[in-house]
Amino acid sequence: MNIKIKKEEKMDITIDNAKEILKKYLKNNKERLYHSIRVAKMAKILAQKNDEVLEDTIIAALLHDIGKSMTQSELLSLCASNETLMYDFEIFQLPNALHGKAGAIIFEKEFDRNSNPEKFDRIKQAIAYHVAGGEEKMTKLDKIIYIADSIEPEKENRYNSNDKKSLLTKINNGELVDIDEIVKLIIQEKKKRAQENGRECNPLI
């Protein structure tokens, strides 16, 4: 996929432009496209509960998976050409884990940082960190995107047939309110599922 963008073509960081970029990269993957929209809806609710900037949250959520438009070899090539830090497990075992970092690179190529550097950097990091965090401490926005991606209704239904145990249900009914606690529970669930299915778990989570 050719993602070379001329400097003068870069976009302002708005929700409408984020929707345009989402369709540009995921229009051929309807399942991933609709997942991103559901994540944005979930992230909006979490942002309202946690006093986070709604526009930044919605943009980051809409674009969190744009890196999934690429094949494994394309992910590796893009990250390598941009001198992105990659761990051995990402290169040799789980190249798909690079889709967050790749998505951040695509975001940087599509959007104009000069208009609002702080907003740009916040959203870019949230996209990069939604898979398993990163080198810096996760911000509130990072955590919201990570949570929303993990508990959007379709994904929750896929992994949890007992609605009483659903993290989404517990959040909606007020049993779970602390985002740090929710992140911790999601990580525990992911490690448990990986172990039960006999597959590699992202060691960064």
Helices and strands as residue ranges (DSSP letters): G 7-9, H 15-26, H 30-49, H 54-63, G 66-69, H 72-81, H 88-92, G 95-98, H 99-110, H 117-129, H 140-151, H 153-159, G 163-165, H 167-172, H 179-196
